């Protein structure tokens, strides 16, 4: 990508991004990750430990069917399950996007 905005039908497609961070029990990590993927507007998940060290960063592609994403991320979900066995709490940083024409 060259950093220029996407154009659709001669009009620029404006996309807004924002980040939120939640803290959850590690045992809930896999289920919460699946839930976030199904929402569809999540573009990146960053899993951190209690000391804010990045354990795993998962980029998600826009426009991929939910079922496909979960299937493609099966190894990542397995890794999250293994991490959950070793940790008690994790922080999940969620990067979301929204098109400019959506409310």
Short mmCIF file of the C-alpha atoms (twelve columns), coordinates in Angstrom:
data_MODEL
# 
_entry.id   MODEL 
# 
loop_
_atom_site.group_PDB 
_atom_site.id 
_atom_site.type_symbol 
_atom_site.label_atom_id 
_atom_site.label_alt_id 
_atom_site.label_comp_id 
_atom_site.label_asym_id 
_atom_site.label_seq_id 
_atom_site.Cartn_x 
_atom_site.Cartn_y 
_atom_site.Cartn_z 
_atom_site.pdbx_PDB_model_num 
ATOM 1   C CA . UNK A 1   0.000   0.000   0.000  1 
ATOM 2   C CA . UNK A 2   1.222   3.473   -0.768 1 
ATOM 3   C CA . UNK A 3   -0.472  5.216   2.148  1 
ATOM 4   C CA . UNK A 4   -3.068  6.932   -0.055 1 
ATOM 5   C CA . UNK A 5   -6.789  6.651   0.777  1 
ATOM 6   C CA . UNK A 6   -8.821  3.981   -0.982 1 
ATOM 7   C CA . UNK A 7   -11.064 5.225   -3.735 1 
ATOM 8   C CA . UNK A 8   -14.422 3.672   -4.514 1 
ATOM 9   C CA . UNK A 9   -16.451 4.996   -7.411 1 
ATOM 10  C CA . UNK A 10  -14.307 8.119   -7.641 1 
ATOM 11  C CA . UNK A 11  -14.916 8.993   -3.983 1 
ATOM 12  C CA . UNK A 12  -12.444 8.575   -1.192 1 
ATOM 13  C CA . UNK A 13  -13.292 5.913   1.364  1 
ATOM 14  C CA . UNK A 14  -12.715 7.394   4.810  1 
ATOM 15  C CA . UNK A 15  -11.948 4.940   7.581  1 
ATOM 16  C CA . UNK A 16  -11.824 5.786   11.282 1 
ATOM 17  C CA . UNK A 17  -9.798  3.685   13.695 1 
ATOM 18  C CA . UNK A 18  -9.801  3.587   17.471 1 
ATOM 19  C CA . UNK A 19  -8.253  1.440   20.136 1 
ATOM 20  C CA . UNK A 20  -9.645  0.028   23.340 1 
ATOM 21  C CA . UNK A 21  -8.026  -2.129  25.970 1 
ATOM 22  C CA . UNK A 22  -9.710  -4.721  28.167 1 
ATOM 23  C CA . UNK A 23  -8.330  -6.901  30.923 1 
ATOM 24  C CA . UNK A 24  -9.689  -10.423 31.174 1 
ATOM 25  C CA . UNK A 25  -8.911  -13.685 32.891 1 
ATOM 26  C CA . UNK A 26  -6.589  -15.723 30.702 1 
ATOM 27  C CA . UNK A 27  -9.073  -18.605 30.783 1 
ATOM 28  C CA . UNK A 28  -11.529 -16.407 28.820 1 
ATOM 29  C CA . UNK A 29  -8.965  -15.402 26.172 1 
ATOM 30  C CA . UNK A 30  -9.899  -17.832 23.383 1 
ATOM 31  C CA . UNK A 31  -13.664 -17.262 23.709 1 
ATOM 32  C CA . UNK A 32  -13.262 -13.479 23.848 1 
ATOM 33  C CA . UNK A 33  -10.964 -13.551 20.807 1 
ATOM 34  C CA . UNK A 34  -13.541 -15.517 18.788 1 
ATOM 35  C CA . UNK A 35  -16.233 -13.079 19.905 1 
ATOM 36  C CA . UNK A 36  -14.160 -10.090 18.780 1 
ATOM 37  C CA . UNK A 37  -13.389 -11.681 15.410 1 
ATOM 38  C CA . UNK A 38  -17.097 -12.261 14.792 1 
ATOM 39  C CA . UNK A 39  -17.838 -8.558  15.336 1 
ATOM 40  C CA . UNK A 40  -16.174 -7.864  11.988 1 
ATOM 41  C CA . UNK A 41  -14.811 -4.374  12.664 1 
ATOM 42  C CA . UNK A 42  -11.711 -5.535  14.546 1 
ATOM 43  C CA . UNK A 43  -8.531  -5.086  12.499 1 
ATOM 44  C CA . UNK A 44  -5.848  -6.036  15.025 1 
ATOM 45  C CA . UNK A 45  -5.627  -7.748  18.402 1 
ATOM 46  C CA . UNK A 46  -2.629  -7.233  20.642 1 
ATOM 47  C CA . UNK A 47  -2.317  -9.586  23.615 1 
ATOM 48  C CA . UNK A 48  -0.232  -8.238  26.508 1 
ATOM 49  C CA . UNK A 49  0.765   -9.632  29.876 1 
ATOM 50  C CA . UNK A 50  0.309   -7.795  33.192 1 
ATOM 51  C CA . UNK A 51  3.580   -5.893  32.614 1 
ATOM 52  C CA . UNK A 52  2.312   -4.556  29.247 1 
ATOM 53  C CA . UNK A 53  4.756   -6.712  27.281 1 
ATOM 54  C CA . UNK A 54  3.353   -7.770  23.907 1 
ATOM 55  C CA . UNK A 55  2.878   -11.542 23.831 1 
ATOM 56  C CA . UNK A 56  1.094   -11.826 20.498 1 
ATOM 57  C CA . UNK A 57  -0.121  -9.456  17.794 1 
ATOM 58  C CA . UNK A 58  -2.821  -10.736 15.439 1 
ATOM 59  C CA . UNK A 59  -3.658  -8.702  12.319 1 
ATOM 60  C CA . UNK A 60  -7.126  -9.357  10.910 1 
ATOM 61  C CA . UNK A 61  -8.058  -8.711  7.294  1 
ATOM 62  C CA . UNK A 62  -11.106 -6.641  6.413  1 
ATOM 63  C CA . UNK A 63  -13.772 -8.247  4.303  1 
ATOM 64  C CA . UNK A 64  -13.007 -11.898 5.052  1 
ATOM 65  C CA . UNK A 65  -15.965 -14.073 5.980  1 
ATOM 66  C CA . UNK A 66  -16.182 -14.791 9.701  1 
ATOM 67  C CA . UNK A 67  -16.077 -18.563 9.292  1 
ATOM 68  C CA . UNK A 68  -12.955 -18.294 7.165  1 
ATOM 69  C CA . UNK A 69  -11.219 -16.059 9.682  1 
ATOM 70  C CA . UNK A 70  -11.847 -18.451 12.563 1 
ATOM 71  C CA . UNK A 71  -10.609 -21.359 10.435 1 
ATOM 72  C CA . UNK A 72  -7.500  -19.469 9.322  1 
ATOM 73  C CA . UNK A 73  -6.769  -18.402 12.889 1 
ATOM 74  C CA . UNK A 74  -7.116  -21.888 14.391 1 
ATOM 75  C CA . UNK A 75  -3.337  -22.116 15.061 1 
ATOM 76  C CA . UNK A 76  -3.414  -18.676 16.679 1 
ATOM 77  C CA . UNK A 77  -6.369  -19.696 18.848 1 
ATOM 78  C CA . UNK A 78  -4.453  -22.828 19.881 1 
ATOM 79  C CA . UNK A 79  -1.478  -20.657 20.862 1 
ATOM 80  C CA . UNK A 80  -3.791  -18.395 22.857 1 
ATOM 81  C CA . UNK A 81  -5.133  -21.448 24.676 1 
ATOM 82  C CA . UNK A 82  -1.592  -22.535 25.550 1 
ATOM 83  C CA . UNK A 83  -0.752  -19.039 26.807 1 
ATOM 84  C CA . UNK A 84  -3.906  -19.004 28.893 1 
ATOM 85  C CA . UNK A 85  -2.699  -22.102 30.728 1 
ATOM 86  C CA . UNK A 86  0.410   -20.227 31.840 1 
ATOM 87  C CA . UNK A 87  -1.091  -16.830 32.710 1 
ATOM 88  C CA . UNK A 88  -3.777  -15.591 35.082 1 
ATOM 89  C CA . UNK A 89  -4.761  -12.250 33.508 1 
ATOM 90  C CA . UNK A 90  -4.068  -10.684 30.131 1 
ATOM 91  C CA . UNK A 91  -4.731  -7.338  28.516 1 
ATOM 92  C CA . UNK A 92  -6.250  -7.321  25.057 1 
ATOM 93  C CA . UNK A 93  -5.754  -4.204  22.960 1 
ATOM 94  C CA . UNK A 94  -8.394  -4.045  20.237 1 
ATOM 95  C CA . UNK A 95  -7.927  -1.875  17.146 1 
ATOM 96  C CA . UNK A 96  -11.263 -1.284  15.426 1 
ATOM 97  C CA . UNK A 97  -12.250 0.477   12.218 1 
ATOM 98  C CA . UNK A 98  -15.393 2.052   10.917 1 
ATOM 99  C CA . UNK A 99  -16.068 3.466   7.465  1 
ATOM 100 C CA . UNK A 100 -16.778 7.185   7.417  1 
ATOM 101 C CA . UNK A 101 -20.288 6.627   6.001  1 
ATOM 102 C CA . UNK A 102 -21.338 4.362   8.904  1 
ATOM 103 C CA . UNK A 103 -22.800 5.763   12.103 1 
# 
